[in-house]
């Protein structure tokens, strides 16, 4: 493993790597992400990055928190981008570590544009997005030939924290057999109401996957018409992925992690995570 990692490119002084850490469990890191962690001078990380992942950073590397969590004091995006530029200009090898994939609702594009404007060289290292990997850990395939040949990924809030007005909810309701929503838990009631108004059946299956791939993962199965009330009653917490569509019914057969409930999985090659019980 060491020989393989050393054969991969590492971060060079004055460069910034925008790296996806995956949806949670450290075992879903890519090899290039791991290589970045072992060569970075500074790791600027988000709130959703697992603490076990940070332990893989090079000894002596500085760890800087730049998390953004709804409703809590958070770093401003312009300040984060400015900090990346500042560190790179100091000649540091900078790793910007983001949950999921940096270019999937992760503001990685905004940070990359700031680097371009400042003349800072950078690399993008994709990560496993929660809208795909998180559903897989819940036993829900995002596509299945018997259910859907298309899927729509949508964010549940805009830059100001409201339901996005720029999303054509009627078009999505009519045109997408499977809808995967990021950061939608806070606005689940108005969003589901819009989808039903757009023609979706209130009885359509819905699953909410909370803290996907982590030891605290839990899954709430519901319907479009009742999921807002069920979310409130259950107390399920963000971060969460919401999926709407017939693929949710496949979980009854494909919930592989639930079948292992209460057991410790030792297949993680890094030996860093214990997968817990799904609910």
C-alpha distance (Angstrom), angle and dihedral (degrees) to the residues before:
residue distance angle dihedral
X1 . . .
X2 3.81 . .
X3 3.80 91.3 .
X4 3.80 90.9 50.0
X5 3.81 93.0 49.4
X6 3.79 92.6 48.2
X7 3.79 90.1 53.2
X8 3.81 89.9 61.2
X9 3.81 122.0 84.3
X10 3.78 115.4 -93.3
X11 3.78 130.5 -152.2
X12 3.79 112.6 -79.0
X13 3.83 124.0 -144.8
X14 3.78 111.0 -83.4
X15 3.80 93.6 20.4
X16 3.81 129.4 115.4
X17 3.78 122.4 -149.6
X18 3.82 116.8 -157.8
X19 3.78 101.1 -152.5
X20 3.79 133.1 -174.4
X21 3.81 112.8 -139.4
X22 3.80 93.7 -166.5
X23 3.81 126.6 -120.3
X24 3.80 99.2 -55.6
X25 3.76 124.5 -60.3
X26 3.78 114.6 87.7
X27 3.80 92.5 -132.7
X28 3.83 90.0 73.1
X29 3.81 92.9 64.2
X30 3.78 114.2 117.7
X31 3.79 119.1 -121.3
X32 3.80 90.2 -113.8
X33 3.80 90.3 53.7
X34 3.79 89.5 51.8
X35 3.79 90.0 48.8
X36 3.79 89.4 52.9
X37 3.80 91.4 51.4
X38 3.79 91.3 52.3
X39 3.82 94.2 50.6
X40 3.82 103.3 37.5
X41 3.80 123.5 110.1
X42 3.81 91.3 -162.3
X43 3.81 129.8 24.5
X44 3.81 113.7 -160.8
X45 3.79 103.7 -166.7
X46 3.80 140.1 -173.2
X47 3.79 131.0 -127.1
X48 3.80 93.9 -103.5
X49 3.81 95.2 56.4
X50 3.79 111.5 112.0
X51 3.81 115.2 -116.3
X52 3.80 89.8 -133.1
X53 3.79 88.4 59.5
X54 3.80 90.6 55.7
X55 3.80 89.5 56.1
X56 3.80 87.4 68.3
X57 3.80 91.4 66.2
X58 3.79 117.8 113.5
X59 3.81 112.1 -85.0
X60 3.78 107.5 -96.3
X61 3.80 94.8 23.8
X62 3.79 114.5 137.7
X63 3.80 115.7 -119.3
X64 3.82 116.0 -150.4
X65 3.78 121.0 -173.5
X66 3.80 115.8 -139.6
X67 3.78 100.8 162.1
X68 3.77 125.0 158.8
X69 3.81 116.3 -156.8
X70 3.79 124.0 172.2
X71 3.79 114.5 -105.3
X72 3.82 93.9 9.9
X73 3.81 132.1 94.5
X74 3.80 105.3 -84.5
X75 3.75 139.9 176.5
X76 3.80 113.6 -94.7
X77 3.79 114.7 -113.1
X78 3.84 94.4 -126.0
X79 3.82 89.0 52.2
X80 3.80 91.7 51.7
X81 3.79 92.1 49.8
X82 3.80 91.0 47.1
X83 3.80 90.9 50.7
X84 3.81 91.5 53.7
X85 3.80 90.1 52.3
X86 3.81 91.8 46.9
X87 3.81 93.9 51.0
X88 3.79 92.6 47.3
X89 3.82 91.6 50.1
X90 3.80 87.8 53.8
X91 3.80 87.1 60.9
X92 3.79 94.3 -108.1
X93 3.78 123.1 149.3
X94 3.80 99.9 -122.7
X95 3.78 128.7 -160.7
X96 3.80 116.5 -170.0
X97 3.80 103.1 -160.7
X98 3.79 116.8 -161.1
X99 3.81 131.8 178.1
X100 3.79 115.1 -106.4
X101 3.79 113.2 -9.9
X102 3.83 119.1 -18.9
X103 3.80 93.0 -134.5
X104 3.84 97.8 46.3
X105 3.82 106.6 83.1
X106 3.79 86.7 -45.6
X107 3.82 101.3 113.3
X108 3.77 88.3 -122.0
X109 3.78 89.8 130.9
X110 3.80 90.8 57.4
X111 3.79 91.9 50.3
X112 3.80 92.0 46.3
X113 3.80 90.6 52.4
X114 3.81 89.9 52.0
X115 3.80 89.7 52.5
X116 3.79 91.1 49.5
X117 3.80 91.4 51.0
X118 3.81 90.3 50.2
X119 3.81 93.5 46.8
X120 3.82 93.2 -117.2
X121 3.84 115.9 151.5
X122 3.79 113.8 -127.8
X123 3.78 145.1 173.1
X124 3.81 128.4 -148.5
X125 3.81 117.2 -140.7
X126 3.83 109.6 -168.6
X127 3.78 119.9 -138.6
X128 3.80 136.5 -160.7
X129 3.80 106.3 -82.1
X130 3.81 117.7 -132.7
X131 3.79 89.7 -130.4
X132 3.79 88.7 66.6
X133 3.81 107.4 21.3
X134 3.79 94.8 38.1
X135 3.77 91.8 53.0
X136 3.79 90.9 47.2
X137 3.82 89.2 56.4
X138 3.80 87.8 52.3
X139 3.81 91.4 52.8
X140 3.81 93.8 -108.5
X141 3.82 118.2 127.2
X142 3.79 109.8 -147.7
X143 3.82 88.7 -141.4
X144 3.78 131.8 25.2
X145 3.78 126.0 172.0
X146 3.81 92.7 -130.8
X147 3.82 92.3 52.1
X148 3.79 113.5 27.9
X149 3.77 145.7 -0.5
X150 3.79 94.1 -168.7
X151 3.79 138.5 42.2
X152 3.80 133.2 -169.1
X153 3.80 123.3 -146.1
X154 3.79 114.6 -159.0
X155 3.80 137.5 168.3
X156 3.79 119.0 -122.9
X157 3.80 96.0 -142.6
X158 3.78 138.9 31.5
X159 3.80 129.5 -132.5
X160 3.81 89.9 -77.2
X161 3.80 93.8 50.6
X162 3.81 96.8 -107.2
X163 3.79 130.2 117.9
X164 3.83 104.1 -76.8
X165 3.81 110.3 -101.3
X166 3.78 89.6 -167.5
X167 3.81 91.4 67.9
X168 3.80 115.7 92.9
X169 3.80 96.1 -138.8
X170 3.81 92.7 178.2
X171 3.80 91.3 55.3
X172 3.80 91.9 47.9
X173 3.80 91.1 47.2
X174 3.79 91.1 53.1
X175 3.78 101.0 35.5
X176 3.79 110.5 36.7
X177 3.82 120.7 70.4
X178 3.82 91.2 -165.8
X179 3.80 125.0 33.6
X180 3.81 122.1 -168.1
X181 3.80 115.5 -168.1
X182 3.78 127.9 -164.4
X183 3.83 121.9 -158.4
X184 3.79 91.9 2.4
X185 3.81 102.1 126.9
X186 3.81 95.3 94.6
X187 3.81 92.0 53.6
X188 3.80 99.5 32.4
X189 3.83 93.9 123.1
X190 3.84 98.8 54.7
X191 3.80 92.1 38.9
X192 3.79 94.7 52.5
X193 3.81 89.5 45.0
X194 3.80 89.8 54.9
X195 3.78 92.4 48.7
X196 3.80 92.1 50.0
X197 3.79 89.9 47.4
X198 3.80 86.7 52.2
X199 3.78 91.7 57.6
X200 3.82 107.3 -86.5
X201 3.78 116.7 139.8
X202 3.82 115.4 -108.3
X203 3.79 86.7 -138.5
X204 3.81 94.6 58.9
X205 3.82 112.1 123.4
X206 3.79 119.4 -104.6
X207 3.80 131.9 -174.9
X208 3.79 127.8 -166.2
X209 3.80 114.1 -159.1
X210 3.79 112.1 -161.8
X211 3.83 123.1 -162.3
X212 3.78 89.8 -4.5
X213 3.82 119.0 -145.3
X214 3.81 92.8 3.1
X215 3.78 126.7 112.9
X216 3.83 86.7 -102.6
X217 3.80 96.2 53.8
X218 3.78 115.1 141.7
X219 3.78 132.0 173.7
X220 3.80 128.1 -149.2
X221 3.80 116.4 -162.6
X222 3.78 117.2 -159.6
X223 3.80 142.7 131.8
X224 3.77 131.9 -91.7
X225 3.78 91.9 -107.4
X226 3.79 96.9 48.8
X227 3.80 105.9 28.3
X228 3.82 95.4 94.1
X229 3.81 90.8 57.4
X230 3.80 91.4 40.8
X231 3.81 91.4 52.8
X232 3.80 90.3 53.5
X233 3.80 93.8 45.2
X234 3.79 94.7 46.4
X235 3.80 97.1 46.9
X236 3.79 90.5 -138.5
X237 3.80 109.9 174.1
X238 3.79 138.2 -144.1
X239 2.93 144.7 -76.1
X240 3.77 86.6 75.1
X241 3.79 140.8 151.7
X242 3.81 119.1 -143.8
X243 3.79 119.6 -154.8
X244 3.80 125.0 -172.1
X245 3.78 124.0 -168.9
X246 3.78 147.5 64.0
X247 3.82 92.0 -65.8
X248 3.81 86.9 76.6
X249 3.82 89.4 71.1
X250 3.81 89.6 62.1
X251 3.79 89.4 69.3
X252 3.81 89.2 79.4
X253 3.81 87.5 71.3
X254 3.81 102.9 24.6
X255 3.81 103.8 47.8
X256 3.80 92.8 121.5
X257 3.81 94.6 162.0
X258 3.78 92.3 50.0
X259 3.81 88.6 53.6
X260 3.80 87.4 59.1
X261 3.82 94.3 49.0
X262 3.76 113.4 151.9
X263 3.80 93.8 14.9
X264 3.79 127.1 109.7
X265 3.79 114.2 -122.4
X266 3.79 112.7 -143.8
X267 3.80 96.9 179.5
X268 3.82 92.9 98.3
X269 3.82 101.7 109.2
X270 3.79 90.9 -149.6
X271 3.79 92.0 52.9
X272 3.78 91.4 -139.7
X273 3.79 108.0 119.5
X274 3.76 140.0 53.3
X275 3.79 113.5 -153.3
X276 3.76 109.9 -138.1
X277 3.76 134.4 -156.3
X278 3.77 121.9 -64.1
X279 3.76 118.9 -138.4
